């Protein structure tokens, strides 16, 4: 090959390299031509995690990927133009999920904890809680926090009231024989925070039953109210001066936790909410909610008109409901999650803490906490119950319909 031809090929190769190299580098860095904008832009990506897996991810109506179904339930969609995209996630037999999400250049936008709810949840009856000639006392049903046990009362009048306990996997209820002096009509029965014990309060007396040995009540020391049993040997309580303290049973000792008293001083009808000794809230009978600030070592007012409050599974957030609103406190910020014209009958955390399940107007609903693109509220099914909880596996909702215990599965 002659020298002029070799030189021409060499310089042609250099020219091609000079043109293609920036394009290759730019492509590797995520630059693409956006026909919508009519220019080159740097793209972003979208990471999707779904429950259950095996869901189709559609971007602007076009199938992009499927989430995994065995080792991982995520999918990464690359090379998305930096703008708002319509993201739809769907799976046969489940309600679809759809939002407008903003994609940023050179950033992976993550949407985790996308929950696809089944169109037809499986409902099964777990047995009757009361004989045909009796009835379950309204408001007495109490699921253990770990979703393994249930306590409830039956009887037509307070004088005829009887308490029972059962494991959810068994059909046979076990009578809870209250100790002498714990008059049935005035006794308050509830679960300990760790689900190991049933606590019976009657007047100034307080007993504790091991859930596996219900025939041997243990009389506990007199402790001011309101109080909550945190573990096997420790209780939290607010004393007559309004100071929050920790009470050790064996050996007996008391340690003040707060440095400032609660004003006004709580009464026995107020409720102390504490999954452990570090996350504590107080709800008064009038509905005032206060949360304990460990830095200030004092209770801080949060809201009024509160019907119920509960900490998230990871204990970092507090959920509460008023008659028509659901709120969540995250990092010392109170956020309104949803509001209805009808009264909200019950509300609790979904297993991962990314959704709230609640009942309103006779319908069981779920709402996600991620507000990007707007929160999605899903109607799950009609449910005529105001007493709801998650079961042990955290995949089913337990409900009491009349005198029947029901499990609603969300596979």
LUMTI-938111 format. One line per field, with one value per residue (C-alpha): residue number from 0; residue in one letter; x, y, z. Coordinates in steps of 0.02 Angstrom, whole numbers. Example, Ala and Ser with C-alpha at 12.3 -4.5 7.8 and 13.67 -1.06 7.14 Angstrom:
BEGIN
pado = c(0 1) .
drenlum = c(a s) .
c1 = c(615 684) .
c2 = c(-225 -53) .
c3 = c(390 357) .
END
This chain:
BEGIN
pado = c(0 1 2 3 4 5 6 7 8 9 10 11 12 13 14 15 16 17 18 19 20 21 22 23 24 25 26 27 28 29 30 31 32 33 34 35 36 37 38 39 40 41 42 43 44 45 46 47 48 49 50 51 52 53 54 55 56 57 58 59 60 61 62 63 64 65 66 67 68 69 70 71 72 73 74 75 76 77 78 79 80 81 82 83 84 85 86 87 88 89 90 91 92 93 94 95 96 97 98 99 100 101 102 103 104 105 106 107 108 109 110 111 112 113 114 115 116 117 118 119 120 121 122 123 124 125 126 127 128 129 130 131 132 133 134 135 136 137 138 139 140 141 142 143 144 145 146 147 148 149 150 151 152 153 154 155 156 157 158 159 160 161 162 163 164 165 166 167 168 169 170 171 172 173 174 175 176 177 178 179 180 181 182 183 184 185 186 187 188 189 190 191 192 193 194 195 196 197 198 199 200 201 202 203 204 205 206 207 208 209 210 211 212 213 214 215 216 217 218 219 220 221 222 223 224 225 226 227 228 229 230 231 232 233 234 235 236 237 238 239 240 241 242 243 244 245 246 247 248 249 250 251 252 253 254 255 256 257 258 259 260 261 262 263 264 265 266 267 268 269 270 271 272 273 274 275 276 277 278 279 280 281 282 283 284 285 286 287 288 289 290 291 292 293 294 295 296 297 298 299 300 301 302 303 304 305 306 307 308 309 310 311 312 313 314 315 316 317 318 319 320 321 322 323 324 325 326 327 328 329 330 331 332 333 334 335 336 337 338 339 340 341 342 343 344 345 346 347 348 349 350 351 352 353 354 355 356 357 358 359 360 361 362 363 364 365 366 367 368 369 370 371 372 373 374 375 376 377 378 379 380 381 382 383 384 385 386 387 388 389 390 391 392 393 394 395 396 397 398 399 400 401 402 403 404 405 406 407 408 409 410) .
drenlum = c(x x x x x x x x x x x x x x x x x x x x x x x x x x x x x x x x x x x x x x x x x x x x x x x x x x x x x x x x x x x x x x x x x x x x x x x x x x x x x x x x x x x x x x x x x x x x x x x x x x x x x x x x x x x x x x x x x x x x x x x x x x x x x x x x x x x x x x x x x x x x x x x x x x x x x x x x x x x x x x x x x x x x x x x x x x x x x x x x x x x x x x x x x x x x x x x x x x x x x x x x x x x x x x x x x x x x x x x x x x x x x x x x x x x x x x x x x x x x x x x x x x x x x x x x x x x x x x x x x x x x x x x x x x x x x x x x x x x x x x x x x x x x x x x x x x x x x x x x x x x x x x x x x x x x x x x x x x x x x x x x x x x x x x x x x x x x x x x x x x x x x x x x x x x x x x x x x x x x x x x x x x x x x x x x x x x x x x x x x x x x x x x x x x x x x x x x x x x x x x x x x x x x x x x x x x x) .
c1 = c(0 70 122 -10 -147 -79 -72 -251 -313 -217 -291 -463 -448 -393 -543 -663 -587 -599 -784 -831 -728 -829 -989 -933 -876 -1037 -1141 -1046 -1081 -1267 -1286 -1423 -1514 -1685 -1805 -1932 -1812 -1719 -1545 -1420 -1459 -1384 -1501 -1552 -1612 -1755 -1738 -1903 -1934 -2103 -2195 -2231 -2097 -2120 -2210 -2202 -2129 -2198 -2122 -2236 -2342 -2196 -2138 -1963 -1924 -1993 -1945 -1862 -1964 -1837 -1673 -1721 -1883 -1800 -1777 -1660 -1718 -1577 -1563 -1719 -1730 -1724 -1907 -2071 -2114 -2274 -2225 -2348 -2318 -2436 -2453 -2594 -2714 -2656 -2708 -2590 -2481 -2460 -2374 -2287 -2107 -1972 -1808 -1651 -1493 -1353 -1459 -1543 -1719 -1774 -1953 -1945 -2085 -2207 -2348 -2463 -2623 -2722 -2885 -2970 -2896 -2925 -3039 -3052 -3147 -3041 -3183 -3316 -3264 -3429 -3566 -3729 -3814 -3679 -3589 -3415 -3402 -3379 -3202 -3134 -3045 -2857 -2730 -2556 -2426 -2337 -2500 -2495 -2628 -2797 -2887 -3071 -3221 -3396 -3554 -3718 -3684 -3524 -3568 -3574 -3413 -3284 -3112 -3030 -2861 -2813 -2670 -2724 -2666 -2780 -2968 -2986 -2999 -2925 -3021 -2926 -2970 -2952 -2875 -2979 -3005 -3000 -3185 -3234 -3336 -3192 -3043 -2941 -2852 -2715 -2555 -2379 -2274 -2171 -2328 -2265 -2389 -2568 -2588 -2745 -2777 -2915 -2916 -2745 -2698 -2604 -2577 -2476 -2511 -2383 -2476 -2420 -2468 -2635 -2677 -2538 -2562 -2421 -2465 -2353 -2303 -2419 -2363 -2439 -2544 -2540 -2417 -2361 -2271 -2116 -2031 -2030 -1965 -1986 -2130 -2143 -2260 -2299 -2308 -2420 -2302 -2303 -2127 -2096 -2001 -1942 -1989 -1883 -1974 -1831 -1738 -1858 -1795 -1855 -1765 -1831 -1824 -1896 -1834 -1994 -2167 -2314 -2441 -2580 -2531 -2601 -2738 -2773 -2883 -2738 -2630 -2442 -2383 -2209 -2142 -1982 -1901 -1835 -1990 -2131 -2291 -2435 -2617 -2739 -2922 -2965 -2858 -2701 -2548 -2373 -2211 -2059 -1905 -1751 -1639 -1749 -1806 -1982 -2147 -2182 -2358 -2398 -2584 -2759 -2914 -2812 -2909 -2763 -2574 -2446 -2260 -2195 -2113 -1940 -2000 -1936 -2108 -2271 -2441 -2599 -2777 -2911 -3093 -3064 -2876 -2719 -2553 -2373 -2229 -2062 -1903 -1999 -2112 -2299 -2371 -2554 -2569 -2753 -2922 -3100 -3274 -3324 -3250 -3091 -3126 -2951 -2774 -2609 -2441 -2409 -2265 -2127 -2193 -2209 -2400 -2541 -2690 -2853 -3041 -3164 -3345 -3344 -3199 -3023 -2896 -2708 -2612 -2427 -2319 -2208 -2286 -2184 -2309 -2452 -2497 -2593 -2742 -2806 -2976 -2938 -3110 -3269 -3246 -3374 -3251 -3172 -3042 -2900 -2718 -2580 -2551 -2386 -2322 -2368 -2450 -2631 -2753 -2850 -3025 -3173 -3342 -3477 -3416 -3311 -3123 -3073 -2905 -2888 -2737 -2641 -2524) .
c2 = c(0 167 295 427 298 241 421 451 296 348 522 454 336 481 582 438 412 598 593 428 439 582 493 331 422 523 367 283 434 425 560 531 629 680 698 781 923 914 903 798 769 667 528 458 289 215 77 -10 -131 -219 -335 -462 -480 -526 -363 -273 -97 15 186 305 156 50 -108 -76 -222 -348 -349 -508 -642 -755 -680 -498 -403 -252 -189 -52 47 149 289 387 567 693 739 675 498 401 244 101 -64 -209 -395 -514 -534 -374 -192 -86 55 214 382 526 527 655 581 682 677 561 506 340 378 240 188 50 -36 -29 -140 -221 -272 -424 -391 -532 -557 -728 -724 -869 -890 -942 -984 -909 -807 -821 -952 -922 -866 -737 -597 -524 -367 -218 -148 -294 -384 -362 -439 -465 -348 -493 -554 -729 -719 -643 -592 -546 -540 -610 -580 -486 -378 -324 -441 -589 -546 -683 -665 -786 -806 -910 -935 -888 -1056 -1148 -1155 -1186 -1030 -1038 -951 -813 -834 -665 -665 -637 -451 -413 -384 -426 -270 -152 -254 -189 -323 -287 -359 -316 -227 -385 -495 -615 -565 -516 -375 -358 -194 -177 -24 -3 -187 -254 -435 -515 -681 -773 -809 -991 -1013 -926 -1011 -928 -740 -640 -492 -345 -200 -51 72 241 255 271 131 7 -157 -149 -314 -462 -366 -182 -59 123 239 422 451 567 714 689 616 470 329 153 22 -134 -281 -398 -327 -186 -15 147 265 433 456 630 789 889 836 811 950 910 751 599 493 307 333 402 288 268 198 119 -25 -11 102 225 262 330 427 480 499 577 531 697 648 754 664 695 611 592 687 592 743 861 718 787 758 870 907 835 842 850 748 588 424 303 306 173 169 103 -71 10 127 283 353 379 352 425 452 573 542 589 610 503 582 522 602 581 662 783 837 803 758 738 576 576 648 582 649 482 428 324 163 90 116 23 0 -120 -239 -136 29 99 92 123 5 78 58 194 185 -5 -22 -81 32 52 213 230 356 402 563 584 594 590 456 307 248 74 1 -177 -247 -213 -258 -236 -227 -92 -206 -250 -308 -395 -579 -659 -673 -491 -543 -554 -440 -508 -443 -480 -480 -495 -643 -723 -708 -685 -686 -586 -643 -526 -646) .
c3 = c(0 -51 79 33 53 222 280 223 316 471 477 435 585 695 636 670 842 880 835 917 1077 1152 1101 1185 1341 1344 1323 1465 1575 1535 1403 1275 1142 1206 1061 1176 1217 1054 1132 1227 1411 1551 1599 1767 1828 1928 2057 2096 2239 2248 2365 2295 2162 1981 1940 1773 1774 1638 1601 1505 1452 1389 1476 1543 1660 1784 1967 2029 2115 2202 2262 2239 2214 2133 1955 1891 1740 1662 1533 1581 1523 1667 1678 1749 1695 1719 1815 1822 1913 1886 1917 1875 2022 2107 2103 2000 2068 1966 1995 1907 1967 1932 1868 1903 1795 1855 2004 2041 2103 2222 2255 2383 2479 2333 2398 2272 2359 2297 2209 2303 2479 2557 2709 2832 2995 3145 3263 3374 3526 3619 3639 3549 3710 3750 3660 3651 3758 3644 3653 3754 3613 3627 3509 3580 3501 3417 3337 3414 3551 3585 3745 3758 3874 3856 3955 3946 4098 4190 4333 4213 4123 4091 4013 3892 3806 3655 3536 3361 3294 3417 3425 3612 3723 3898 4039 4127 4309 4389 4563 4717 4740 4552 4528 4351 4323 4361 4300 4154 4054 3928 3854 3904 3773 3741 3725 3861 3994 4024 4148 4255 4345 4472 4582 4662 4634 4486 4433 4295 4207 4102 3940 3948 4132 4153 4318 4420 4436 4514 4623 4576 4686 4693 4560 4517 4360 4214 4189 4059 4075 3965 4003 4120 4271 4230 4223 4175 4269 4304 4491 4590 4559 4370 4357 4237 4322 4288 4417 4438 4520 4567 4655 4694 4641 4562 4443 4386 4197 4174 4254 4229 4288 4172 4199 4237 4326 4232 4308 4304 4150 4048 3941 3936 3769 3768 3662 3765 3894 3764 3658 3764 3733 3845 3793 3915 3931 3847 3696 3725 3656 3723 3673 3786 3726 3791 3764 3865 3978 3973 3884 3735 3676 3504 3468 3539 3505 3489 3497 3480 3457 3413 3374 3208 3200 3205 3345 3255 3211 3301 3219 3292 3237 3283 3239 3056 3030 3030 3078 3087 3183 3093 3157 3270 3126 3128 2959 2911 2813 2767 2817 2796 2825 2905 3072 3062 3157 3177 3113 3130 3046 2903 2939 2857 2921 2745 2745 2867 2867 2931 2929 2882 2828 2841 2718 2754 2668 2652 2621 2584 2675 2526 2465 2305 2164 2290 2416 2348 2452 2410 2458 2515 2556 2655 2837 2975 3120 3226 3308 3190 3202 3105 3136 3186 3007 2971 2807 2867 2955 3104 3133 3246 3158 3288 3389 3251 3233 3051 2961 2800 2698 2582 2490) .
END
